[in-house]
Amino acid sequence: MDLPYVAEPVSLDRLAGDWQIYQLVSGHRFSADDMLTAWMAQRIAPGAARVLDLGAGLGSVGLMTLWALQNRDPSATRTLTMVEAQEVSHRLALATIAHNALQDRVTARLGDMRTFDHAGEVFDLVTGSPPYFPVGTGKISPHPQKAACRMELRGTIADYALAAAPLLGPDGWFVACFPARDPRGEAAFGPAGLHVRASCDVTFRAGGEAPVVLRLFAAHAHSGPRALWPGITIRARDGQWTPEYLELRAEMGSAMPAAG
C-alpha cells in the first residue's frame, strides 16, 4: 500500500477495536510497550476528557488510550492532542486520523515536544513512550524514523517529564514507560515537580535471568502514597501468552495473538 505523500510503502494494521493505523513497512512500528503505556494511562485516569500524547510518533499510545477511554463510556466526550517532531510519522498519524474518521476528536501537531506551545491549555492525562538509549550506547539505525524512536536524539525521559509537568491540570496524570533497570526513569520526575504515585513492572517472559525489563510510571503533581501495581508477565516459562496479558489485550481492543 502507498500513500501519495509518504515515500515508503506502508501497511494498514489493526490498532484497537475497529481502529486501524498506518505504519511504514520497513520503519518504526507500534509495540507492546505502547499498548502497556496506554493500558496504564486509561486505568489511572479513567475519567480523563483531555489527553495529550508527547513524542507521539505514529500516534499509537494516544490513540489506544483514547479508544480505551471511549470504550469505558461511549457517551463521554474525549479529545486527544498528539505532538510529534518527525514529519513522516506526523503524516502517517494524519492519515490514520482521517481513515478512522477521528478528526473531531484528535488533533495532530508537528513540532518538538520540548518547545510545544500549548497556549495555556491543560490536560487531564499526558502520555509518553520515550526512546530508551542514550546516544553512544548503541548503533543508530540508518532509518531516521527508527533511529529517533530508539535513541535519545530529541530528549530523554527527563525531557518528557519536564514537558508534561506544565501541561497537567490540577489533578492531571503523566504516564510513561522506561526500562526497569535504568535509574534515570525513577529519577526523571522529581526535577519536573512530579511525584511517582504508581508503578507497574512488566516481565516479557517468566524465569529469565532479568525478567523485569519494563516499568510503567504514573506521576502526579501532588505527593502521596505510592501504589505498586501487580506486575504483568507477557509470556510464561513455556512461551505461552499468560492469562493476564490476554485479558489486558482484550481490554485494549487488540487482536488476540496466535498461540505459541
PyMOL commands that set and color helices and strands:
alter all, ss='L'
color gray80, all
select helices_A, chain A and resi 32-44+60-72+87-99+113-115+144-150+157-167+184-187+190-192+243-251
alter helices_A, ss='H'
color red, helices_A
select strands_A, chain A and resi 10-16+19-24+50-54+79-84+106-110+123-128+168-179+195-205+212-220+227-228+232-235
alter strands_A, ss='S'
color yellow, strands_A
deselect
rebuild
show_as cartoon
